[in-house]
Amino acid sequence: MKLTIVTINYNNATGLKKTMDSVFSQTDTDFEYIIVDGASTDTSISIIKEYEHSNIQHFHWISEPDKGIYNAMNKGIQQATGEYIYFLNSGDWFADTKVVENIFSAPRKGDVLYGNYYYVTDTKSTLYTYPETLTNGWFYAGGLCHQAVFVKTEQQKKHLFEEKYRFVADWKVLFTLFVLEKKRFEYLNFPISYYTLDGFSSKPENIDALNKERLAIFKELVLPVDAKTEIDMAVKLLKLIDSPLTVYESKKKKTLTFSGIKAHILFNIARVLHKI
């Protein structure tokens, strides 16, 4: 089986129905579908039961208390049997009925497949298009939306989401696979899903905490424990960037100066890292 789709849900019956409708309307239904519900008290369970005798043969679900989003996602990973695993969580939906068919109509060699997605606000939806070729620097500055990413299940089982994080455990997995382990990322140049911006990590009040987690991961994964100064940290970060950047010491200000906007961003990251 090529694919396992996982949906996690907690008390979001309306969003869950939209998500499930888009999954069950796929023209290619040769996939496994797992719903991990966190013991919802709304009508979510009755909605799930409506689909139990559907056209998807490999459909199963659980409903029990969990310890948070990543704990619920890990439960889905542990049950997955498809070659690739994909998370389409409650409230998000496939871009059209042929997404699964289009993905697997051609042989796929990537350890990670990624496509484009629509992000949805109250007033409109906007298509976000990823570059065909990713770089280390691109991962430092951003990342991939998991609603547009398909990871080889063997890799995802090797890298379960770290439940100590609240916001960026999925980003850490992809950062590790691309930057540190050099796995192959294959681009799917078409829309995968609609992603609503009312999710937990997208809320404005959570941005500062999210950024703090990302910076802590930089410090853990990229910087050696003996990096003592801002300059040491900045230079080590810059050496991992694919595009050439100039690094030199300014005699006038007695500080390190960088050319290029990426270098400027990374230098400021290094300054913050030094103060964590």
C-alpha positions, 0 to 999 in steps of 0.5 A: 500500500502506497499511502497512510493518511492520518487525521487527528481531531479533538472536539472539531466535528465541523472541521472533521466532517470537511476533512473526511469528506475530502478524503472519502471523495478521492478517486484513488482510494487504495490507501489506509486512513487512520483517525486519532480522536482525543476523546471528543465530547461533541458529535465527532464520534457519530460523524466518524461512525457514519463512514465506517462502511465506506468505499475505503477498505482500510479505515480505522479509528481510535478515540481516547485521551492524549497528551497533545497534538504530537502525542496524537500524531505519534499514535497515527505513525505507530499504526501506519502501514503505508509506504508514505504517511501524510497528516491531514488534520481536522479542519483541513482538506484536499485541494481536489478529488484527484490528489492521491491519484496524481501523486501515485500515477508516476513512480516516486523516489523521494524519501519526502514528497512535497507539493503546494498548498492553499492557506485559508483565512476568513476572507480568501484562500491563497496558493503557496508554491514551494521551490522545486529545489530546496536548500539548507538556508531555505530550511533555516528561514522557513520549512514545509507545511505538513499538510503538503508533505508525504514522508516515507513511513520508515523514516517517520517511524525512525523520527517520531515527533518529540512530544516535549515541543508544542509547535515545531516537532514536525519542522524538526523532523523535516530539518533533520531529514533534509539538512542533517541526513541529506534525504531526497526531497521530491517536488510535486508541482501541484496543490495538495491541500487547503490549510486553515490558519486557525490552527494552534501554531498559527495563532499570533499569541503562540508565535513567540513561543514557536520561535523560541522552540525553533531557536532551541532546536538550532542550538541543539542540532547545528551548534556544537557545545563549545560554541562560546561567542556570537561570532563562532555561532554565526560563522558555523551557521553560515558555513551550512548555507548553500549560497555563497556569502561574504564573511569578514571582520569590520575593522571600524566597528570591531564586529562581524559583518555579513553581506546578503539578506540571508547572512543578516538573518542568520547573524541575528539568529546567532545573537539570539542563540547566544542569549538563550 
